[in-house]
């Protein structure tokens, strides 16, 4: 590590336990008073509703975050974006906007809101402006285990016979039965709607990819995440990872860390497991990607006060909360 390299400390805390019961909040889990982003908006995907975020909601709210869950009508992209915008209007400060699956398309369009500080794609779609969601599947292997049945009026459901295999193979039979019978249909024409905006072009993004997701070809998920230059985390989970892998699903929250010359064992004073990621300083953004990322963070800072991770030692940095 050279003088032109800084270390960003990513403090990883559990958003919820891997079991059904959420971990109790304690003093160490509570967010610091000076943390800049304290709002999280969660957007569900197709064939589900917002109740799937219950475990994440419980854990984050216990720690002091203000969490809002959007209930998408799934009648059109326009309607889902409008529902998300209404949720964003209710926020009292900067927001981390999270989308699962189809919810990724929704946050891509709605995320241009000035309050949005960052985007999280949880096994999610991320079209560009001028593209449709359906176009994202082109050139990739079909998801043969994820079978959608369409009604006469054009709304889609996951085949009941394929629901566990395709959507939630790591969920208990009882929970799968409820999810299958309570699924919310989506107007399939929504997949053919072109986006007008792509928030990921101007906002920092993260992606969590479920490696056992049967709703998408893995190559498709990786391609989308890499195209938007997201920070990628992979977890062993089904498409229902927002329920089953709550501890691993990253909800990145920006907060002003004050890096100091800690010894390595001192880093354990931060919440959870800690990893260090080498970053180039503002003087060392020598690649085009580095300069592009610096420009993205400069734009975010102008709206939210968040500093680029390329900042010199002693500057506020980014923290990933899992």
N, C-alpha and C positions, 0 to 999 in steps of 0.2 A: 504494500500500500504506500503510495507516494504522497507528498504534500498536496498534490492536486486531486487527491481522493478524499472524500469525506465518508463517514459512516452513518447511514440512516438506521436507527433502531426501530424495528417493527415490533411493537408490543402486541402479543397475540393473547387475547382473552376469550373465554368461552361465551358465545352469545346465548347458548343454552346447553344443557347437558345432553349426552348421547342417549340417555334414558328418557323416559316420558316425563319424569319429574325435573323441573328446572333447578339449577343450583341456587341456593339462597344467596342473596346479595349481602356483601359485607363492606366494611369501610374501604378495603383495598380495591373493590370492584367499582365503587362510585366514581363517576367521571369528575375530573378536576373542575373547580369553579371557573378557571380561566380558559377552558376548552372552547374553541370558537364554533365548532359545529356540534349542535346538540339535538338536531332534528333528523329523523329517518322516515322516508316514505317508501312503503313496500307495495309493489304492484304484482299481482298474480297473473298467471298465464291462462291459456284456454283449458276447458274441461275441469276447471277448479274454481274456488273462490278464495277470498282473503283469509278464511279461517285456517288455512294451511300454515300461515305464518305465526300461529298462536305461540309456539315455543320460543321463537325469536323475539316476539313482542314481549312476552313475560320477562325474559331475561334482560332485555335492553331497558325496559321501563323500570325494573328494579334498580338498575344502575343510574337512573336519572335521565335517560334519554326520552325525548318526546317522540313517540312512534305513531304514525298514521298509516292505516292500511286502506288502500283503494279497493273498492268493489267494482271491477270492470263489468259493464253490461254485456260485453262481448257481442254487441250487435253491429258494430263497425269500428274501424280504426278511429274515425273521428269521434265517436261516442266515448271510446275508452280513453283517448287523449283528453277529452273534455273532463271526464271524471278525475283523471290524474291532475289536471290543471286546477280543478276546484280544491283538491287536497293541498296542492302547493300554495294556493292563495291563503290557506289557513295557517301557514307556518310563520313563526315570528323571527326567523333568521335563516342562515344558510342551511341547506338540506343535502343529505346523501340520498339519491334516488336509486332504488333497487328494483330490478325486474327479473322475473323468472319466465323462461320460455317465450311465449307470445308477448309477455310483459316487456321483453327486451325491445321489441318493435315500438311499443307504447312509450317507453322512457326515452328512446332515441328521438322521437318526435316531440314529446312534451318536455324533455330535458333542457331545451334552450332557455327555459325560464331563468331569469337572473338569480333566483334564490338557489338554484342547483349548483352545488360545489363539486360534485363528482357523481359518476354513474357506476353501478355494479350490475354486471350481467351474470345471472345465475343460470347456467346452462340455457342461455338465452339467445335470441335472434338480434341481429344488429345491422339492418339494411342501411344503405347510404341514401342521401337525398336523391329523389328521382327513381329509386328502385322500389320494387315490391317485396313483400316478405316471401312470396312464392319463388322469386328469383334466387333466393339464398340457397335453395335446394339443388339448383341446376349444377350438374357436373359431379354430384356426389351420390354415393350408393343409397338406394331407397331404404327406409326404415321398415323392414318387412314385419317386425314384431309389433309395430305401432300402427294399428289398423283403425282408420277413421270411417265411420258409417255416416252417410249424409241423408237427411230427411228430405221430403218432397219440397219443402220450402227453403232448402239450401243451408240448413244448420247441421253442424257436425258433432258427433259423439265418438269417443273411443269405444271400439267394439268391446262389449262386456266380456266376451270370451278371451280377448287379448289384453284386457286392462292390467292384470297383475304382471304379466310378462313384459308388456310394452311400457307401462307407466311406473309401476311401483313394486318391483319384484322383491325389494328388501323391506317392505311394509307387512305388518301382520295380516293374516287372512281376514280378521274381523275389520280392521281399518280399511283394507283394500275393498271389502264388500261395501262399506259405507261410502268410500270415495267413488267407487264405480256407480253406485245407485244415486249418488247426489251430484254427479258431474254436471257442469254448466255447459250447455252447447254454445258453439261459436258460429257466427255467420261466416261461412267459408269464403264469401266474397271479400272479406276483410284482407285475406292473404293476397288479393290482387290489387290492393290500393297502393298507389305510389306515395312515398313519403315526401314531404316538402322540406324537411329539415333533418339533419343528422347531428344531434347534440355532441356525439363523441368526437366530432372534428374540432370542437372548441373546449371540451371539458375532459379532465383526467378520468380514465376509466379502469375498472378492474373486471376480471372475468373469473368465475369459478366453473370448472368443467367437471361434470360427473362422468367418470371413465366407464361406467356401466350403463350409461344413458342409451336407451333403445329408441328414443324418439328422434334422434339425429344420428347421422354418421359422425363418428369421432373426428374424422378429417374435416368435416364441415364446421364443427364447433371450434376446432383449433384454428382453421382458416379465418373464421369471423373474428375471433379474439385477437389474432395477430394483425389482421387488417386494421382494426381500430387502435392498435398499439396498447392494448390493455395489459395490465400486470396480471399474469395468469397463475391460478392455483388449481391443482387437480385433486379430486377426492374420489375415493372408491364408493360409488353410490349410483342409484337409479335416477330416473328423471325426477323423482319425488325427493331429491336431496334437500330441498328447502324444509322438509319435514324430518327426514331421517338423519341428516348430517348437520344439524343445527350448529354443532360446535365447530364444524369445518367450513361452513358457508361464510365467506368473508363479508362483513359489513364494514367497509373502511370508513373510518371517521377521522376527519382532520382535526388535529389538535396541536397547539404550540408546544412541542417538546423543547426542552432546553438542554441540548447535548453538552455533556461535560466529559472530562477525561476519567471516566469510570474504569475501574478494573473489570475484567470480564465477569468475575463472580458477582460484582455489584449490580450487573444488569438484571439479575434475578429479582431485584427489588421492584422492577416493573411487573405489571400484571401478566401472569401466564408465562408461556415459553417465549423466549426471545431469539430472534435471528438478526444478524447484521447483514446489510446489503451495501456493497461498495457503490458509491455514486461519484460522478465527476463533478467538480466544482464549476461555478459559473465561468471561470476562466478556462476550464477544460472541456467545454462543449465543442469538441472539434469535429464531430460527425454531423451529417445533415439531420439524422434522427435526434441527436442530442440537442441541436439548435432548435429543431421543431418542438421537442418536448419543453424546452425552456420557454419558447414563445407561448405554448399552451398554458404553462403554469403562470407566466406573467399576466396573461389575460384573466386567469382565475383569481390571481391575487388582487387585480384591480377591482373585482367584484366582491371578494370575500375576505381579503386580508390574508389569505393562505399563501405561504411562500413556496417557491419551487424547491424540490429536493436537490437541485443542483446548487443551492445556496451555500456560501462558505460556512465553516464550522461556527457554531454559536447561533445560527439562524434557526427559526422555527422549522420543523420538518414534518414529515407525514407519518402518521401512525396507522397501522392496520389492526382493526379490532375484529377478531374472528368470533 
